[in-house]
């Protein structure tokens, strides 16, 4: 059994601004992924590909829980490669004008047979880059 991947990042932005970056499709397109069918409502299924023209990995997810400015939880899987699903949770902890963002990706071992690009190491590096570089830079610019 794998341990969840947990990545934390403190940003110089209030929770309201962080929440908007996590849930507004126009903002997400700038720092994260282009997800035109994303709607932050439980039960919504959304789809996206990594940036660029390669469109190598089709990501699909379903919103499981939404607590505005506090928590966004959704599944994360690759329907063309596996029927296994993982769970990603974004948690926000306001600290005045700053916010601690905690990302938790659970059940990564479900992808153990898909190769190195789906390893715990690969996901940890990817989430770290997304939170520490892309999201933090976007919010603090």
N, C-alpha and C positions, 0 to 999 in steps of 0.2 A: 504494500500500500504506500503510495507516495504522499508526501507532505504537501500541503497547499503552498503555492507560491505567494508570498506576501511582499509587496513593494510599497514603501511609504515615501512620501515626498511632501515637504512643507513648502507652500508657495505664498508669495506676498500678494494675496488676493482674497477678498471675502468669499464665503461659501456660495453666496448668490451668483457671483461671477464664475466660479468654478462649475457650479451646477449648469449654468447656461452653456459653458464650453462642452460639458459632457452630454447635453441633451438637445442642443440646437443644431439641426443638420447643416446650416450654413457655417457655423463655427467649427463643427466637427470636421468638415471638409478641409479646413485650413491646417489643423494640427494632427488629425487622427486619420479617418477614412471617409471616403465619399459614400454615404449610406442614405440614398434618397428615400427608402421606405421605412426609415427609423421613426417611430412614434413612441415616446416614453410612457406607454400604458401597458399594464400587465396583459399578457396574451398576444401582444403584437409580435409577429415574426418579421425579422429583417435580414437582408442579405447584402454582402459586399465582397469585394476583392481587394487584395493588396494594391497599393498605388502602382501606376505604370500600365503599360499596354499588355503585359504578359498574361494577366488574368489567370495565374497558375492555380491559386487556391480559392475556391468558393467557400466563403464563411457564411454560416447561417446561425441565427440566434433567435431566442424567444425571450421577451421581457417577462421576468418572474415577479419582481417587486420594485415598486417605486415609492420612495419617501422623499418628496421634494427637498432639495438642499441638504440631504443626509445620506441617501442610499439608492443605488441603482444596481439591480441584480438581474443577470440574464444568462441563458445557456450560451455555449460556444461550441460549434462543431463544424465538421467538413462533410456534408452529405454525399459527395462523390467518392470519399475515401473510407468512411466508417459510419456506423449508426450509433457510435458512442458519443456521449455528450459530456462536456465539462461545464463548470459554472464560474462566471466572472462576477465579482461584486466590487463596486466602487463605493467606498464609504468616505464621508466628509466630516471632519472634526474642526469646527470653527475655533480660532484662537484670536479674537479681536479682528484685526484687519488681515490676518493670515488664516490659512486653512491647511490642515494636515489631510492629505489624500492617501487613503489606504486602498490598494488594489489587492484583491484576493482571487487567485485562480485555483479552483479545486478540481480534483480528479484527473490531473494531467496523465496519470498512469493509464487512463483509458485509451490514450493515443500511442502507447508503447510500441505497437507493431507497425506504426506508420513511418518510422525512420527518424533520422537525426534532426530534421527540420521541425519535428513535433515533440522533441525531448523536453524534459524539465529545464535543462540548461538553455535551450533555444528560447523557450517561452520566458524564462527569467530574464535573459538578456533583452528580449524584445520589449517586455513590459517595463523594464528599467529604462530603456532608451525612450520609450513613449512617455513615461511619466517624468523622468528627470530632464529630458531634453525637449521633446516636442511640446508637451502640455505646459510645463513650467515656463519655457521661453514664451509660448503664446500668451499665457496669463500675465506674465510680468513685462511684456513689451509695451 
